[in-house]
Amino acid sequence: MSIYLGGHRELTLEFVSSVVKAGVIGGEVYVAEDTSGVIVGASVWFTPGQDFLDSEEQRSAGYDKIMAKLAETSPKMSAWWTEYFNRHAAETFKNAFGDSHYGVNCWHLYLVGVQPSLQRRGIATALMDDAEARIRAHPESNEHARTIILGTSTDGKFYEKRGFTKKGEFDVKSIEELNEPLTTRYYSKIVE
């Protein structure tokens, strides 16, 4: 996450919050709770016909604010996002899926996360199983509407074990002073 924030880890919660708020407004957010009702994991999805930040309401719910704060904190980051990352991500996405707007027709997993102390206990798996069950509940849907796509900076093993196929990747370069390389991988899976 640090690379996306120019090394300013103190902005992580606000950044993730902006993604979740955009999901609440224009997508779907699913949570996992412990027995006392505390949220321990969540996933943010944009289902067919929905897209991340496709409305002013989504952007103004926190994303624009965090991007402005990031530009103040690290001026090079505005250019990194607009001139580098967004352009290269869209290009890689298009090469991977054949169309830069392919995700609008699919279930796009934008974020999945579990409290660090509770990872590797099946919580992310349960969140994914729940989403796949929702997709299976509409067997009349065309192949695109039964497809899950995602981008991840993890090694992808979690998704590969779930039957996802790697479609492409690109090596993300950080701003110069951060010098923190990262690889983003794109995956897809047709839910049967």
N, C-alpha and C positions, 0 to 999 in steps of 0.2 A: 504494500500500500504506500510505502514511503516514497517511491518513485513518482507516483501520481500527485504527491503533495510537495514535491521539491525538497524532500527530507524533513518537512515540518510535521512530524508525527502527532504533535499536539492538536492538529486539525482533523485527525482521523475520525473521531466520533461525529464531528459536525459534517464531514464529507459523507460518511455512511448514512447519517440521519437524512441528508438531502436526497440520497438515493431511495431510502425507505419512504420518505414523504412523497416523492414522485410516483412511487409504486402504489401508495394508498390512493393517490388522485387519479392516475391514469392506467394503473395495472392492477395487480393483485398481490397481497402480502399474506403469507401464511406463517404462523408462529408455532413453536413447540414450547410447552410449559412444563415445569416440574410439578410435583404433587401439591405444592403450596401455591401454584398459580403464577410463579415467577417465570418470565420469558427467558428461555435458555438457548433458543435458536430461532432463526427466521429465514425465509426465502422471499425474494422479490421477483415477480414474474410480469412480463408483458405478453398477454395472450394475443391470438390472431386479431388483427385490426388495431392493436395498441402499440405504441412505441415510446421508448424512454425520451423524455423531454420534448414531446411533440405538441405541447401546449404551454402557453404563458403561465397558466396556473401551476403546472409541474415545475417550471423553471423558477418561478417566484416563491415556491414553497421552501427554498433553501439552497438550491443549486447555484443560482445567480449570486447569492450572498457569499457562499463559500468560494466561488471563483473570484469574486472581487477581493475577498480577504486574502486569498492565495496570491493574487496579483500585487497586493500591497506588501505582503510578506516576502515574496520572491518575484519581482517583476518579470523575470525571464519565463516564469511558468505560464503566463497568458499566451505567449508565442509558442511555447512548447505544446500546449493543449491545441491551439487553433491551427498552427502551421505545421506541426510535426505529428503529434499523436493521433488526433482525429483523422487527418488525411491518410496516414499509414494504416490505421486500424480499418478505415473504410475500404482502402485498396486491398488489404489482406482479406477482409470479409468478402468483398466482391470476388476475389480469386478463389476463395474457399467454397462459396455458395453460388457463384454465378451471377449474383445480383446484389448490389449494396442495400437494397430494400427487402431482401429475402426474409429477414427476421420479422417484418410486419405481418407476414402470413403464418408465422409459427408461434410456438410457445418459446419465448426468449427468457431464459434464466439469467437475470441480471446480477443477482447477488444471493449467495447462501452463506450463512455463518452460524457458528455455534460458539458459546462461551468457551474460551480456551481450556479451562479446567474440566470441561465436560466433553471435549472432543474425543473421537474414537469410541463412542458409546452407542452409536446407531442413530443419533439425533438427525444428522444431515440425511442419512439414508431414509429415515421416516418422513422427512420433509419431501424428499424426491419421490418416494413411494406414493405419498398423498397426491402430489401433482400428477403423476402418471395415472393414478386411479381416476382423477378428474378428467383427464384426456380420454381414457378408455370409456368413460360414461357417455361419450359421444361417438359411437362407432360409425355413424353416418358421415362424419367429417372426412374431408379429402386428406390426402397424404401430407400436404403442407400443414394443415391444421392439427395433425397428429405428430408433428415433428417438434422436437425440443432442440434448440440451439443455445450455445453458450460460449463465452470466452473466459479463460481462466489463466491465472499466472502460476497455478500449482503445476505439479508434474503431470497431472491428468489421470493418474492411476485410479482414483476414486470413480471417475466417469467411465473410464475404459472397463472397469469391473462391472459397471452397470449396463454395458452394451453400447456405449457411445463410440463413435468413430471420429478420429482426429481428421479434420478437414484442412487445416492450415495453421501456420504460426508465423509470428514475426518477433525478431529481437528488438525490444524496446530500448532505446537509448535515453538515458536520463539527461537532465541539464548537466553541463560540463562539471560544475563544482561538486555535484553529488556523486558522479561517476559510479552509478549503481545499475548494472545491466539487469534486464528482466526479459523473459520470453512469455509472450501471450499466445495461448493455443486456443483454436476454435474447434468445437466438437458439435456433433449432431447425432440424433437418434430418432428413428420413427417408432412411435409407441404403437404396438400391435394389441 
